[in-house]
Structure formats: structure tokens, C-alpha cells
């Protein structure tokens, strides 16, 4: 799994009671929900959503999780998100979930995403098309790419 060496975004989250499994620690399915929350916060900061990331939709196609340590109810977490693997009609987002109190990395996650136009039910291929990095809006041409994702890998 690729490492999140150049974060695009960072945010803090707290492990909620619903994130804890019967063993008393952060549940495996909750890790993906936390990543989804981070992704949504990142998109919102850019003025986007998963349905409209500057003119295209994003859909998660796959996920890989590496569990490294247990988290517990009330743990304050820092989650960094970066990117890798821009190719074809998709890219990967990388997450590093760290407990703030001791700096311990609890999990590393990689999610694969496709870019599509919902109203056309078609995937889009990538080419260069964003102005001004993170602050820019996607400019659709024949093909497009999030330049800031390319800069992140």
C-alpha cells in the first residue's frame, strides 16, 4: 500500500460510540466511514461534493485497509489524506489515521475512485485541466484531471 507522504488535507475526528465494536475498540467498518468523512470534508473545503467535484462525480471502486493498532471510544484522531495512482478513469486516495494523544498510527487506508458524469452514466478519462491547484475549479475539456492530485504523487 502506498504511503500518505504528501497530504492534501488533514482533519481531526473523534471515535464515537457507534464506531466501537463488541471488542471495545474501533471497528473495521468504522475505519472506512472515518475515511469517507475525511473525503467529504476535503471536497466541501473545495466547494465540491462526491456528486459534483467540479463537474464530475466520484465513486469509490475499492478499498484496502491496514490495521496497525486499536482505537477506543473518545480517542481524538488526526487523519491525513493524500493521493496516488492517477490513471485511466481513476485515482487513489491515501489516509493515515493517527491517535493525537500518543502519535500512534492506528490504520493506513487506500481508496480507489472513478470519475464519472452521472447524467451520462459514463466514466471520464483524465487529462490536465485544473487551474491554480487546490483553489481552482475543474475545467472540463475532452478529458480532465485534478492537478493537485497529480502534484501530490
N, C-alpha and C positions, 0 to 999 in steps of 0.2 A: 504494500500500500504506500502510495506517495505521502510525503510529509507536508504539513502546512507551514512552509518556511517563510513565505511572504504573505502574511494575512491581508485580505482585502477589507475585512470587517472584524470587529471584536465587540462582544456584549457580555453582560453579566446576567445570570439566571440563578434561581433558587430551586433546589429539589423540593417539589411539593409532595404532599401525602399520596396523591394519585400516581406519582412516579415511582413509588416504592412497592416492591413485590412481597410475596409471602415470606421471603427470607430476610426481610428487613433492610434491603439495600436497593439501590437504583436498578429498576427493571430494564431488561434488554430492549423491550419495545419503547420504553420511555426515552432511551438514548436517541432513537430516530426522531421522536417527537420534539426533543430539545433541538436537534439539528434543524428540523422544519421551522421551529420558532426563530432560530437564528437567521435562516434564509429569508423568512418573511420580514424580519426587522431590517435586514440588509436591503431587500427590494424596496421596502417602504421608505427607507432613508433616501433612496434614489428616485422616489416618486413613482415606483412601479409596483406591480403585483405579479403573481405567477400567471395570471390570465393576460396581463398586458405589460410585458417587460420591454417597453419602448416600441410596441407594435407587434410583438410576438409573444406567444405563450411558452411557458416552461413546464415540462413534465418530467418527474423523476422516473427513470427507467430501471435503475438498480442501486443497490447499496451494499457496502461492506463495512463491518464494524469490528474493531479490535478492542476488546475489553482488557484493561490493564489494572484496574483497582476498583474497589467498591465505593459508591457514594451513598449517603444516607439522608433521610429527611432533614431539611433545614440547611444542608450544605449550600454555601454560596459558590457558584461556579463562574469561571471565566471561559468563554468559548471563542476561539479564533477560527475564522473561516478564510480559506484561500482557494485557489483554483489550479487546475492542471488538465492536461489531456484534451485540448481543443482539437476536434477533428470531425469531419463529415457534418452531421447534423446535431452534434452534441458536445458536451464538455463535462468535466468532473469538478465538484466542489469538495474541498478537504476541510475537515474540522478537527480541532484539538480541544478536548474538554478537560479543564484543569480545576481542581479544588483550590479556591483562593487561600484558605487558611494555612495550607502547608505546601502549595505549589505542585502537588501530586497530579500527574496526568491520569485521569480515570478512563478515558477512551479516545481512540482515533477513529474517525469515520470518513468514508469516501462515498459520495452520492453521484451517480451519473444522471445527466439531464439532457433531454432532447429539446430542441427549439421548433415550434410549430405555429402555424396560423390556424386557430381553432375553427374559424368560419370557413376555411378551405379544407380542413382535416388533412393538412399536408405538412410534412416536415420541411424545414428550411435548411439549406446548406449555408456554410459560413464563408464569409469574405470580409474584408476590412470595411467598417462603415460607421464607427463612432467617433465623434469629435470630442476633444477635451477630456478623455479618460473618464473617471468616475462621475464627474459633474455633467457629462454630456448626455444627450438623449440618443437613442438608437436611430440611425438614419437608414431606412431600408432602401437598398438598391436591388439588384438582381439577387444578391446574397449578402449576408452580414455577419458580423462577429462583435462580441463585446470586447473592445480593445483593452479595456482594463483587465479582463481575464487573460488575454494574451500577454499583457505586461506582467501579470502575476506569476507566470510559469517560466 
